[in-house]
Amino acid sequence: MNAESSHLPVTVSVSVADDGKSGTDATHKDASSKDISSSDTASEKQRGSSASEPSPDKVRMQGQLPALDDDADVGVEKEYIVTRDGKADLRFAGVLLASAAPDSAPEGHWEEYRIYQTSGGKHVFAKVTRNVLGKEQDTHEAEVFDPSPSSVPSQLMRSAREIARARPLTWMDAAIAFFGYQPLAKVLYRKLSVRFEEEIT
């Protein structure tokens, strides 16, 4: 009995020692793999967070909405450069007639609308879509309206109904064709002090 009882602890201690040793190796391997994977994840998070960090300039712009940096230029005659994606930028002397932006941008992106009149009597319509994230590039669209009847763009923008009525296309029609009737576009139209509503009798 004493011999058996003396063997039991030895057998148990050997098996425990074996289990403990293999368990320790497994634990050590798991821990080292966890360390590697956690360091990889940390570096990925760091790369991801730097790419998706907000741009300080755009955060400032977002904070001052609906005001825009060039609001003081409304009605001022000077030289302007309007950026366009995929096309040549537009440079002209003229006046910024009106601009509009939303009251806020809780989701971090917004649009800005502007209408200019050139010294030569043309109108420039510009739309900028902004995003506060540094990795997201702003998008810029712009079109020129030439009131001359021989102007190809003005002829292309005429609807069948307008051609049938033989009513000349105005810059207001062109503005509506460019901006549409989105809520922000209506804000822009009201700032122009021009009647953009459809009149019915």
N, C-alpha and C positions, 0 to 999 in steps of 0.2 A: 504494500500500500504506500509505504513511504517512497519506494523507488518510483512507483507510478506517479505519485503526486509530485516528485521531484522532476520527472520527465515532462509532465504536462506544462508546467510553466516554461520550460526550455523550448518545447515544441511550439507553444503559443507565442513565446517571445520571438522565436526565429521567424514564424509566419508573419507576425506583426512587423518584425523588422524588414522582411522582404516586401510586404505590402506597403509599409511606410516608405521604403526606399524607392520602389517603383512609383508610388504615389507622389513622392517628393520630386522625382524626375519629371513626371507628367505635369505636376504643378509648376515646376520650373519652366518646362517647355511652354505650358499655357501662358504663364506670366510673361515670358519673353515674347511670345507671339502677340499677346495683348498689348505689350509695350510698343511693339513695332506698329501694330494696326492703329493704336491710339495716337501714336506720333504721326502716322500717315493721315489719319482723320483730322488731326489738329492742323496739319499743314494745308490740307484741302480746304478746311473751314477758313483758314487765314487767307488763302488765295481767293476763295469765293467771297469772303466778306469785303476784301479790298476791291474786288471787281464790282460789287454791288453797293459800295458806299456812295452816299449822296454827294453831289458836287456842291461845294460851299456857295458858289455863285448862283447856282440854280435854286438852292434852298433859300437864299436871300430873295431871289425873284419871286419864289412861291410865297414867301412871307409877306410881300408887299402887294399881292394881288388884291383888287383888280388893277392897281396902278402898274404902269409899265415904265421902263427906263426912259423912253423917248416921249412921254406924255407932254413934256415941256416944248417939244418940237411941233406940236399941232399948230398949224397956221403960220409956221415960220418957213420962209423961202430959203432954201439952201441946197447943197448937192447931197444926194442920197445914193447909197449903194444897197440894193435889195438882193439878197442871196437866193439862188435857186439851185436845187439839187439836180444834177444831171444836165444842166443847161448853163449857158453863160449868165453871170450875174448881171443885174441891170443897174446902170449908172445914169443918173439924170439930175437936172436941176428942177426943183419944183417944191410943192407944199404937201405936208402930211395933213390930209383932210380929217381923218378920224382913225382911232384905234380902239380895240376892245379886247378884254380878257375876262375870264370868269372871276367871280368873287373869291373863290378858293379852289384848291386842288388837293383834296384829301387823299386821293390815290397816287399823288406824286407826278401826274402828267396833266397837261392842259394845252389849249390852243390860243394863239394870239392872231387877231385879224387886223389888217391895216389897209387903208385906201389912200393913195397919193394922186396928186394931179401934177403933171409935168408942165414946164413953162410953155411947151408947144401944144398944150391942150389935150394930151393923152391922159389916160388914167391907168394906174398900176394897182393891182390887187395882190396882196401878199398874205400868206398863211404860214405861221410857224407852229410846229408841234413840239413841245418841250417835255423832257422827263428829268426828274431830279437826280436819277442815278448817273454817276459819272461814266459808266460804260455805255450808256444809251446816247446816241447822237441825236441832236435836234434835226427835224426834217423841215425843209423850206420849199414852199411852192409859190410861184408868182406868175401872173399873166398881165399882158399889156392890152388895153383897149384903145384902138385908134378910131375916132369917130368918122374918119373919111370913108365914104361909101365904097371906094375902090379897095379898101383894106380887106385883104383875104381873111384875117381872123374875125373881123366884124361881120363879114358875110357868113362865115361858118357858124357863128354863134346865133344867127337868126333862126327862129323856129318857123315852121310851116305856116302857123297862124299869123305871125308877124309879117311874113312875106306876102300872104294873101291880103292882108289889110294894107300893105304897102306903107306900113308905119316905119320910119327910120329907127334903127336900133340905137338906144341911148346907153350912156355909161352906167346908168342905174340898172338897165336890163342885164348888162354884162356883169355887174357886181352880183346880181341875184344868181346868174348862171354859174358864177365862180363860188360864192359862199353858200348859196341855198337859203333855206329858211330855218336854220338851226337857231336855238335860243340866243346864242352868242352873236350870230349874224344879225338878228333883230335888234340887239343892243347897239351894234355898229350902225345900222341904218338909222336908228333914232338919233344917234349923235350927229348925223349928217344934216339933220333938220330938213330932210327931203322925204316926201311922201312915198313910202314903199308899199303901202297897203294896197290891196286890190279893191277897187271901188265897185260897188254894185248898186243898182237902183231898184 
